[in-house]
C-alpha cells in the first residue's frame, strides 16, 4: 500500500506554515483574482514566500488558476503562468480547457492538475485530460468508491488521482454554480462566491387557481436552509480510500482559521500514519473525536459509500461542535512564559488544550496565571479587542512557534 499525500489549503503564507507544521505534505493556494477564493490573501509575494519555504523543508505547493475565464482574463493568466513557471511551483490547478492551453505555452515546466471544477467522473475523461497534458486529476466530489476504483484501474498508469476527504461541499455540481451570481452579482466560477446556498430562505407555494396568495413552506419559524449541504468527512472511510490507491487526499478550506487547519490536518495526518503502521488496529473514533472539536455544519459521507445517500442537506443551518473555540497561536516561547496571540476571550480557570503536531491526544491544562504582554502585570482575563492582541501564559510543556491552543467553553 502506498502512502497518499495529505494536501491542505493555504489561504495565506502564515496558514501554509501552520499546515506544514501540523503534517501536510503539500498545500494548495492561489492569487485572489485567478483562483476560486477571491477573498484569500495570497498575492504574488506571499505565494513566492510560500513556495520558497515549502521547498526548503521538502514540501510542495500547488497554485490554482481554476476559474472559468473570460477573454479579458487571459492577459493576466499569461502573466501569472509565467510567474508560476519561474517560481517552480509543483503544480497548477486548472479547470478551463482554454486556460490549460495557455499554461502549456507559458508554464511548460509545471505539472498541470485538473480541478474538481472540471467534473471528471470517468476513466475516459481522465484519458482525455491526460492526452492534453494533465499529470493529475482532482476527481468530482460526487463519485462513489466503486466509481473511483474503476477510474484508478483504467486510468493511464502515470496519471495521479486526487480526491477530497474533508470540508465544505457545494450545493451545485462540483461547485459549478450560478446562484451567487444571480442573487448577489458575485460569480462562483470567477472566485467570488457569496455562498448563497448557505443563506436562510423563506419558501412559498402558490396554487394556480389562487394566484397571488402565497403560502409559506417553512422548516421552522426562521425559515429553511434548503440549499445548504452538510460538510464532508471521510475519516471512517480512510482505510478504504487508502486501499483504493488514491495518490492525494485533499482537505477543503482556504478561508478557514488556523485552528481549523491545525485540528483537521493533525487528525488526518495521525490517521494516515497510524493506518500505514498497523492497518488492523485502525480505529476512526479517536480521530473523529478531534475533528468534532472544530465548529462545522453536520457531517456527511456524501456519495462515497452509497450513491443513493440522502443524508446530505443541512436544512436547519445549525453550527455543530460548539463546545470548543480557537484559543490562540504561540508567538514566542521562553523558559518561563509563552506569548500567545489570542483569538477569543481567555481567563484564569479556563480549560485549555494544546494541539501537538503528530500527536492525536492534546495536552490539557487549566490556566492559573496570566500576564499582560505590554506591562507584565498579572491579569485575570484578556479579550481580543484589537488585532494581534496577546498575553503571557505558563504552559505545561515545551512548545514551538505557531502551535495552536483551543479553549473549552464552559
C-alpha positions in Angstrom: 0.0 0.0 0.0 1.4 3.4 -1.0 1.2 6.3 1.4 -1.0 9.1 0.0 -0.1 12.7 0.0 -2.0 14.8 2.6 -3.0 18.1 0.8 -4.2 21.1 2.8 -5.5 24.6 2.0 -3.3 27.7 2.4 -5.2 31.0 2.2 -2.1 32.9 3.4 1.6 32.3 3.9 1.2 32.1 7.7 -1.5 29.4 7.3 0.7 27.5 4.9 3.4 27.3 7.6 0.9 26.0 10.1 -0.4 23.5 7.7 3.1 22.1 7.1 3.8 22.1 10.8 0.7 20.0 11.5 1.6 17.4 8.9 0.5 18.5 5.4 2.8 17.1 2.7 1.6 19.9 0.3 -0.7 22.9 0.2 -2.8 24.5 -2.5 -3.0 28.2 -2.9 -3.7 30.8 -5.5 -3.7 34.5 -6.1 -7.0 36.1 -5.3 -8.2 37.0 -8.8 -7.5 33.8 -10.7 -8.5 31.0 -8.2 -11.8 30.1 -6.8 -11.3 32.0 -3.5 -11.3 35.7 -4.3 -11.2 36.6 -0.6 -7.9 34.8 0.2 -4.9 37.0 0.9 -2.3 35.1 -1.1 -0.9 37.6 -3.5 2.3 37.1 -5.6 4.8 38.0 -2.9 3.0 35.7 -0.4 3.0 32.9 -2.9 6.7 33.3 -3.5 7.4 33.1 0.2 5.2 30.0 0.5 6.9 28.2 -2.4 10.4 29.0 -1.2 9.6 28.0 2.4 7.9 24.8 1.3 10.8 23.7 -0.9 13.3 24.5 1.9 11.6 21.8 4.1 10.9 19.3 1.3 7.2 20.1 0.9 5.1 21.1 -2.2 2.9 23.9 -3.3 0.1 23.8 -5.9 -1.2 27.0 -7.3 -4.8 27.4 -8.5 -5.8 29.1 -11.7 -9.1 27.3 -11.8 -11.6 30.0 -12.8 -13.7 29.7 -15.9 -12.0 32.6 -17.7 -13.5 35.2 -20.0 -11.3 36.5 -22.9 -10.4 39.6 -20.9 -8.8 37.5 -18.2 -6.2 35.8 -20.5 -3.6 38.6 -20.4 -3.5 38.3 -16.6 -3.5 34.5 -16.9 -0.4 34.5 -19.2 1.4 36.8 -16.8 0.5 34.6 -13.8 1.5 31.5 -15.6 5.0 32.9 -16.4 5.4 33.8 -12.7 4.4 30.3 -11.6 6.8 28.7 -14.1 9.7 30.8 -12.8 8.7 30.1 -9.2 8.8 26.3 -9.9 5.5 25.6 -8.2 4.9 21.9 -8.0 1.6 22.0 -10.0 -1.0 24.4 -11.3 -4.7 23.5 -10.8 -6.9 24.3 -13.8 -10.5 23.7 -14.9 -10.9 25.6 -18.2 -9.5 24.0 -21.4 -8.6 27.4 -22.7 -6.5 28.1 -19.6 -4.9 24.7 -19.9 -3.7 25.6 -23.4 -2.2 28.9 -22.2 -0.5 27.1 -19.3 1.1 24.6 -21.7 2.6 27.6 -23.6 3.6 29.9 -20.7 4.3 27.3 -17.9 5.7 24.3 -19.7 7.8 23.2 -16.8 5.0 22.9 -14.3 2.7 19.8 -13.9 -1.0 20.5 -14.7 -3.7 19.3 -12.2 -7.3 19.2 -13.4 -9.6 20.8 -10.9 -12.6 19.2 -9.4 -14.5 22.0 -11.2 -13.9 20.1 -14.4 -16.3 17.4 -13.2 -14.1 14.4 -14.1 -16.3 11.4 -13.4 -14.9 8.6 -15.7 -11.6 7.0 -16.8 -12.5 8.2 -20.3 -12.4 11.8 -19.2 -9.2 11.1 -17.3 -7.6 9.8 -20.5 -8.8 13.0 -22.4 -7.1 15.3 -19.9 -4.0 13.1 -19.8 -3.8 13.3 -23.6 -3.9 17.1 -23.2 -1.1 17.4 -20.8 -2.5 16.7 -17.3 -0.4 15.0 -14.7 -3.2 14.7 -12.0 -7.0 14.6 -11.9 -8.8 16.0 -8.9 -12.0 13.9 -9.1 -15.5 15.3 -8.9 -16.8 15.1 -5.4 -19.9 13.2 -6.4 -18.2 9.9 -7.1 -18.7 6.8 -5.1 -16.0 4.4 -4.0 -16.7 1.8 -6.8 -16.6 4.5 -9.4 -13.2 5.8 -8.0 -11.9 2.2 -8.0 -12.9 1.8 -11.7 -11.2 5.0 -12.6 -8.0 4.1 -10.9 -8.0 0.6 -12.5 -8.5 2.1 -16.0 -6.6 5.4 -16.0 -3.2 5.9 -17.7 -0.5 4.5 -15.4 1.4 7.7 -14.8 -1.8 9.8 -14.2 -2.2 10.8 -10.5 -5.6 10.8 -8.7 -6.6 13.3 -6.0 -9.9 13.4 -4.1 -11.5 15.5 -1.4 -11.8 13.8 2.0 -12.9 16.7 4.3 -14.6 20.1 4.2 -17.5 22.0 2.7 -19.5 20.7 -0.2 -21.1 23.0 -2.8 -24.9 22.6 -3.4 -24.1 22.7 -7.1 -22.4 20.0 -9.2 -18.7 20.0 -8.2 -19.0 23.7 -7.3 -20.1 24.9 -10.7 -22.8 27.2 -9.6 -24.5 30.4 -10.8 -26.7 31.0 -7.8 -24.3 33.5 -6.2 -24.0 35.5 -9.5 -27.8 35.6 -9.9 -28.6 36.7 -6.3 -25.5 38.8 -5.4 -23.7 39.6 -8.7 -20.7 37.6 -7.5 -19.7 34.7 -9.7 -18.5 31.5 -8.0 -16.9 30.4 -11.3 -14.7 33.5 -11.1 -13.7 33.0 -7.5 -16.2 35.4 -5.8 -18.9 33.1 -4.3 -21.2 34.8 -1.8 -22.2 31.3 -0.5 -25.9 32.0 -1.4 -26.6 28.3 -0.7 -25.9 28.9 3.0 -28.4 31.7 3.3 -31.7 31.4 5.2 -34.7 31.3 2.8 -38.4 31.7 3.1 -40.1 29.3 0.7 -43.7 29.8 -0.6 -46.1 27.9 -2.7 -48.8 29.3 -4.9 -51.9 27.4 -6.0 -52.7 28.2 -9.7 -56.3 29.0 -9.1 -55.4 31.4 -6.4 -52.6 33.4 -7.9 -51.0 36.0 -5.6 -51.9 34.0 -2.5 -48.5 32.8 -1.3 -48.4 30.2 1.4 -45.2 29.8 3.3 -43.4 26.4 3.4 -41.1 26.5 6.4 -38.9 24.2 8.4 -39.4 26.3 11.5 -40.2 29.9 12.3 -36.9 31.1 11.0 -37.3 29.6 7.5 -35.1 26.9 6.0 -31.6 26.4 4.7 -32.9 24.1 2.0 -29.9 24.7 -0.3 -27.1 24.2 2.3 -25.2 21.0 2.2 -23.5 19.2 5.1 -19.7 19.1 5.4 -17.8 16.1 4.0 -15.9 13.9 6.5 -14.4 10.6 5.3 -12.3 9.8 8.4 -14.2 6.5 9.0 -13.7 5.6 5.3 -10.0 6.4 5.2 -8.8 2.8 5.1 -11.0 2.0 2.1 -9.7 5.2 0.4 -6.1 4.3 1.0 -6.6 0.7 -0.2 -8.0 2.1 -3.5 -4.6 3.7 -4.2 -5.6 7.3 -4.3 -2.4 9.5 -4.7 -3.5 12.6 -2.8 -6.1 13.3 -0.1 -7.4 16.8 -0.1 -8.9 19.0 2.7 -11.1 21.9 1.7 -10.9 25.3 3.4 -8.7 28.1 2.2 -10.8 30.6 4.2 -10.8 28.5 7.4 -8.9 29.6 10.5 -5.5 28.4 11.7 -7.3 26.5 14.4 -9.4 24.6 11.9 -6.4 23.7 9.8 -4.3 22.5 12.8 -7.1 20.3 14.1 -8.2 18.8 10.8 -4.7 18.3 9.3 -3.3 16.8 12.5 -6.2 14.4 12.8 -5.8 13.1 9.2 -2.0 13.1 9.5 -2.2 10.8 12.5 -4.9 8.6 10.9 -2.9 8.1 7.7 0.4 7.3 9.5 -1.3 5.0 12.0 -3.1 3.0 9.3 0.2 2.6 7.4 1.9 1.3 10.5 -0.9 -1.0 11.7 -4.0 -1.4 9.5 -5.6 -4.0 11.7 -5.7 -1.6 14.7 -7.2 1.4 12.9 -10.0 2.9 14.9 -11.5 6.0 13.5 -13.2 7.2 16.7 -10.2 8.9 18.2 -9.6 10.9 15.1 -13.2 11.8 14.6 -13.3 13.0 18.2 -10.7 15.6 17.4 -12.4 16.6 14.1 -15.6 17.2 16.1 -13.8 19.9 18.2 -14.0 22.4 15.3 -17.2 24.2 14.6 -18.8 22.9 11.4 -22.1 22.0 9.8 -23.1 18.4 10.5 -21.1 15.8 8.7 -21.8 13.5 5.7 -20.0 10.9 3.7 -21.8 12.3 0.6 -21.9 9.6 -2.2 -18.7 7.8 -1.2 -20.4 4.7 0.3 -23.8 5.0 -1.3 -24.9 6.7 -4.5 -28.5 6.8 -3.0 -27.4 8.6 0.2 -29.9 11.3 1.1 -28.2 12.4 4.3 -26.6 15.4 2.5 -28.5 18.6 3.2 -28.3 20.8 6.3 -31.9 22.0 6.5 -31.6 23.7 9.8 -28.4 25.7 9.1 -27.1 24.9 12.6 -23.4 25.0 13.7 -22.3 21.9 15.4 -19.4 21.1 17.7 -19.6 24.4 19.6 -18.0 23.2 22.9 -14.6 24.4 21.8 -13.2 27.5 20.2 -10.0 28.9 18.9 -7.8 30.0 21.9 -4.7 31.4 20.2 -1.4 30.9 18.4 2.0 30.7 20.1 4.1 33.7 19.1 7.2 33.4 21.3 8.4 30.7 23.7 10.5 31.2 26.8 11.8 29.2 29.7 9.1 30.5 32.0 6.3 32.1 30.0 4.8 31.8 26.5 3.5 34.7 24.4 0.1 33.8 22.9 -1.8 35.8 20.3 -5.4 35.3 21.4 -8.5 34.8 19.2 -11.2 34.6 21.9 -11.6 35.7 25.5 -9.3 33.8 27.8 -9.4 33.9 31.6 -8.0 32.2 34.7 -9.7 28.9 35.3 -10.3 28.2 31.6 -9.5 24.6 30.4 -7.0 24.8 27.5 -5.9 22.2 25.1 -2.6 22.3 23.2 -2.7 20.7 19.8 0.6 18.8 19.3 1.8 18.1 15.8 2.0 14.4 15.3 0.0 13.5 18.4 -3.7 12.8 18.3 -4.2 13.5 22.0 -4.0 17.1 23.0 -2.3 18.3 26.2 -4.9 19.6 28.6 -4.4 22.1 31.5 -6.1 24.8 33.5 -5.0 28.5 33.3 -3.7 29.6 36.7 -2.0 32.8 35.8 -1.9 35.4 33.0 0.3 38.4 32.4 -0.3 41.5 30.3 2.0 41.3 27.3 2.7 45.1 27.4 3.1 45.8 31.2 4.0 42.3 32.6 1.3 42.8 35.2 -0.8 39.9 36.4 -4.3 40.0 34.9 -7.4 37.7 35.4 -8.6 37.7 31.8 -7.9 39.1 28.3 -10.3 40.0 25.4 -9.3 40.0 21.7 -10.2 43.7 21.4 -7.6 44.5 18.8 -5.8 42.8 16.0 -2.8 40.9 17.3 -3.9 41.0 21.0 -1.5 38.9 23.1 -1.0 37.6 26.6 1.7 35.7 28.5 0.8 32.3 29.9 2.5 29.4 31.5 2.2 26.2 29.5 2.8 22.7 31.0 5.0 21.5 28.1 7.6 22.9 25.8 6.0 24.3 22.6 7.1 25.8 19.3 6.1 28.9 17.5 2.7 28.6 15.7 1.4 25.8 18.0 -2.4 26.2 18.3 -4.3 26.2 21.6 -8.1 25.7 21.9 -10.3 26.8 24.7 -13.1 24.5 26.1 -16.2 26.6 26.6 -17.9 26.4 30.0 
